[in-house]
Amino acid sequence: MNTELSRLAERLGVTTGRLQPLQALAKRDVQQLDDLVSSTMTSGAEAFDKGIEEALRFVPRPLRGTARSLLFPGGDRG
């Protein structure tokens, strides 16, 4: 299996065997698919973080710090 498919499988958290049907694609096409998946995952994570931050606006100000620490333990946002 080529490195492009291995990279895509790792990004998706699946075995390379699950992507076996994609072996028929050109390496360039698999690379483009990997780039699109990466971009989508990044924008999805950013949208999730933004949504959580927006939701915190509805928490009373004195409780926001506590709510934020519960949602993001150790300051980690994902």
N, C-alpha and C positions, 0 to 999 in steps of 0.2 A: 504494500500500500504506500502511496507517495506521501511525502511530508506535508503537502497541503491538506490532504484528507486527515492525516494524523493531527495536525494543528486544529482543524475544524472539529474533529471528534473530541479533543481535549477541551476546547472552548464550550462545546455543548454538553460535556460531561457524559459522553456515551463511548462505547467501545468502537474501534475502527470497523469492526464487522457490521455494525448497524448502518454504516455509511457505504457499504460495499456497492450498492447500486449507483453511487456517484462516481465510481471508478471510470465509467464510460465518458465522463466529462473531461474536457481539456484542463490542464493544470491552471491555466489562466482563469477559466470559469470557476474552478473550485476556489481559487484565491479571491476572486471577486465575491463569491458567496460568503466566504469567511469574513471578508471586510464588511459586507452588509450585516452579517450576524453580529459582529463585534460592535458596529456602530449602533445597531438597534438595541443591543444589550446595554450599552453605555447610556444612550438616551433614555431608555426605560428606567435605569437606576437613577438618573438625574431627575426624571419626572416624579419618581416615587419620593425621593428626598424633598423635592419642592412641595409635593402634596402634603407630606408630613409637616413640613414647616408651616404651610398654609393652615393646616388643621390646628396647629398650636396657637394660632391667633384667637381661636374660640375658647381656649383655656384661660381662665382668669389670670391676670398678670402675676399675682403673688404665687400661683401654682405652676407657672410655665417652666421654671427651672427644674422643679421636681418631675414634671411630665416629660421634659426633654431628657433628663437623666434616665428615666424609665424606658423611653423609646430608643435612646442611644447610649447604652451603658459604656462607661469609659470614654465617652465622646465619639465612639465608633458609630458611623452612620451606615453601616451595612457591611 
